[in-house]
Each structure stands twice: as C-alpha cells, then as structure tokens.
Amino acid sequence: CGASLVAPNVVLSAAHCSGFISSVRIGRHDLLDNSEEYETFAIAEEVPHPNYNPSTLDYDYMMMRLSGSSTYEPVMLDDGSVDLSAGTDLTVMGW
C-alpha cells in the first residue's frame, strides 16, 4: 500500500490497507536502490473513514498518525479553491 504525507506526522492511505501497515518509509522510491535517503516511522494510529465499506470500497481512505515528524514537505491537497476548468493540468497519485 502506498501513502502520501499530508502533514509532518500524518499520511493518507487506503482504508483497505488497515491492519497491514506497521511502518512507512518517507522518501523511498526504489526498493532496489540502497543508496536512497529516507525516513522510517512506525504507525502510531490508524483512522479509517467512518463510512468505509469493504464490500463496495466506498470511502476507501484512512489517515495514519506516525510515531514522529518527517522533515519532508507534505503534499498539497485541494481545498476546493483551485479552478479546475477543463484542460487544467493535474498531478494524480495512486492507482
């Protein structure tokens, strides 16, 4: 399961991953590249969306609080104030 850093000590992931993640690696991109510099944190708390439905995968997201704070810059989430007119370039993460 992947995740995005949304605050120095919080990542956003999929709720269907709940119970399967014990730690996260911030800044790790290539598991075969041992020269990468990254941070490792344990998961202190999982908070799946209260309406998550494992049968339909509706609301399939959760927040996870880390055991510490990352020095990496969190991603920017859309708060609804950005004009997303047709033709606007976006960056999408995930599957």
Stockholm file with secondary structure:
# STOCKHOLM 1.0

chainA/1-95         CGASLVAPNVVLSAAHCSGFISSVRIGRHDLLDNSEEYETFAIAEEVPHPNYNPSTLDYDYMMMRLSGSSTYEPVMLDDGSVDLSAGTDLTVMGW
#=GR chainA/1-95 SS CCEEEEETTEEEECGGGTTSCSEEEETCCCTTCTTCCCEEEEEEEEEECTTCBTTTTBTCCEEEEESSCCSSCCCCCCCSCSCCCTTCCCCCCCC
#=GC SS_cons        CCEEEEETTEEEECGGGTTSCSEEEETCCCTTCTTCCCEEEEEEEEEECTTCBTTTTBTCCEEEEESSCCSSCCCCCCCSCSCCCTTCCCCCCCC
//
